[in-house]
Amino acid sequence: MIEDEPNLVTSGKSQHVIIDGFPFSIEIYRLEQDKTWTLEVVDHEGTSHVWDDQFASDKDARITAIQAIEAAGAVAFMRGDNVIPFRKN
């Protein structure tokens, strides 16, 4: 018997923003059966910044992303220690 993969729910709070002249993609998502949200920010170089903590609401996740980028500054945020660059095709 093949089990179906759970559906991924993308929040309507996901958005593209420009901070300090740099574009960022704020991605907020969860598995269909989960109650908490995952936050991922992808910078203009395709580097993914994923939070370890889960969020009770998608609104909280979006606010956290924007505050984190603005507090550090776009360049400092992109050069953070906990980043995983995507492979470019």
HUQUIKA-V997732 format. One record per pair of residues at least 12 apart in sequence whose ideal C-beta (glycine too) atoms are under 8 Angstrom apart, sorted by the first residue. I is the first residue (numbers start at 1). J is the second residue. Records with the same first field share a line. If there is no record, write none. Layout:
I = J, J
This chain:
6 = 31, 32, 33
7 = 31, 32
8 = 29, 30, 31, 32
9 = 29, 30, 31, 32
10 = 27, 28, 29
11 = 28, 29, 30, 37, 58, 61, 62
12 = 58
13 = 26, 28, 58, 59, 61, 62
14 = 26, 27, 28, 29, 62
15 = 62
17 = 66, 69
19 = 66, 69, 70, 74
20 = 73, 74, 75
21 = 74
22 = 43, 44, 74, 75, 78
23 = 43, 44
24 = 41, 42, 43, 44, 65, 69, 74
25 = 41, 42
26 = 39, 40, 41, 62, 65, 66
27 = 39, 40, 41, 42
28 = 40, 55, 58, 61, 62
35 = 56
36 = 54, 55, 56
37 = 54, 55, 56, 57, 58, 60, 61
38 = 50, 51, 54, 55, 61
39 = 51, 55, 61, 62, 64, 65
41 = 65, 68, 69, 77
42 = 86
43 = 77, 78
44 = 78
45 = 78, 85
46 = 85, 86, 88
47 = 78, 83, 84, 85, 86
48 = 83, 84, 85, 86
49 = 77, 80, 82, 83
50 = 84
51 = 64
